[in-house]
C-alpha cells in the first residue's frame, strides 16, 4: 500500500507522539502525520475515520479539561492546589502553559482544549473531504458526514468560547502552506458553526431513541444550535431551536434530579441527556477522572467511589445559595458515609476545610475502573432555560418566559418566581437558575463570561483556601498557547494578552 507523508499544523504540542517516536525535538516546526491514499474508500474506512473524530471529543472529557478548566475558573467549584490546577482558580495562567501530565495521565489545561479541538477538526475535515467518494450505503454515508459536520461545529464552538478569535479550519491540510491559517473574528467563527450545523441537520441523522449511544441525534443538532446561538446573542435562533427540541417530544425531564446522575439509571437518563460523553464501566473503555476527584480524600468514601482523591469541591457560599427545599442541593453534601457505615463530617477530612462541600453528581461506588456515570453535554433542561433567556431578551419577562423557567423550578421543588420582574431581573434569575441546575457540568464560567459578569462575580468567590482571586478583564478568554503561535507564523496572540 502506497503511503505518502504530509506535514500539517494540527496544534498538537507533542509532535513526535503522533509519529510514535520516543523523543521530541525542541525546534519550532510544524508537526507531522501519516495518511494512506487508499483510506476512506470503504464503509469500514469511513466508520473508523469517524471513530477517530470521536476520540478527540473523548480527549476533552476524559481528563476532563472540558469540565475542569471552566469550573475551576468560576464561582462554584475550586480545586485542591495540586499539579497546577490552582493556576486556573488564581488566574495565573500564562501563554507558555503546556498540557500537564502526572503518572502518565493528562491533566486539565486550556492548551488541552486547543489541541484536542484542532485534532478533532482535522480528522473531521478528512471525513468531509474524502467520504463522499467512498463506496458504501448512501444513507449511512450522509449520516457519517453529518456527524463530522456536527463535531466540527462543536470543536469550533469549544475553541471560540475559550479563546475568542480562533483559526477556522474547513479543509484537511495537504501541505504546510495550507496548514498555516490566520485567526478569524468571533462573528466569522459563529457563521461557520451555523453553516456546519445546517449541513448536519440535512444529513438524515436518526431521532432518539434510534440513535446510537454517544452519537448525536437529529434533535442534538438543534440543541447544539440553540446553545451556540445563545452564546452568539442570536436570541431569535436560540429560541426557535430550543423550542423545536422541546416540541419534538423526543426527550423528557427525569422526575428525580439525583436519578439523572445515578450509575443505576444511565439508560433512563438518556431521555434527558440529549448528548453526553458516554463512559464505559469496563477496562479499557471511555473513562473520566471526575469520580475520583469529587469524592473525599482516600478510599474511605464508599458512597462516592472505590478510590477518591479529594481534589474538587464546591464553595460553601454556593451551597448556601440554594433554597433548602431545592432538590438539586442533594447533589452537594457536607458529610460522607465511610466504610464502617458511619456518617463523617467533611470538615474532618484533610485537606478539605470547613469551606468545602462534596460534589455528588459523579459517584461510582461499584466500578473498579472509575468510568461511570456519563457526563452530560446537552440536556433537555438546558433547552428550557435557553428558551426562557432568549424569550426574555426578545420580549421581556413575558408569561411564556415565566412558564419555561418554571418547568425546571417545578422539578427542583421551588415556587414560582415573583411576578412583575423587569427584563434584567428576569434574565438575572435565569442565569442563577442555570448556576443551580448545571454546576459541575462545565457551563457556569461561560455563562459569566458571555454576560460579562465574570469579574464582578468571581472576585467574590473566595474562601480560606483561596482568600483572593485576582481576576482581570483579559481573563474573559484564555491566551493562545505560545507553542501554537511559534508553530504557525500566521497566528497571533489574543489582543488582551499582548
Secondary structure, DSSP 8 states (H G I E B T S, - for coil): --EEEEEE----S-HHHHTT-S----S---EEEEEETTTTSBHHHHHHHHHHHHHHHHHHHHS-HHHHHHHHHSSSEEE-S-TTTHHHHTT---TT----EETTEE---HHHHHHHHHHHHHHHHHHHHHGGGSBS-HHHHHHHHHHHHHHHHHHHHHHHHHHSS-B---S--SSHHHH---B--HHHHHHHHHHHHHHHHTS----TTSS-TTS--HHHHHHHHHHHHHHTT-HHHHHHHHHHHHHH-S----SSTGGGG-TTSHHHHTTTEEEEE---SSSSS---SHHHHHS-SBS--TTTBSSB---EEEEHHHHHHS-TT-GGGGGEESEEE-TTS-EEEGGGSSS--TTEEEE-SS-BSS-SS---S-EEEEEHHHHHHHHHHHHHHHHSS-HHHHHHHHHHHHHHT-----TT--HHHHHHHHHHHHHHHHTTTT-HHHHHHHTT-HHHHHTT---SS-S-----GGGGS----HHHHHH-TT----GGG-
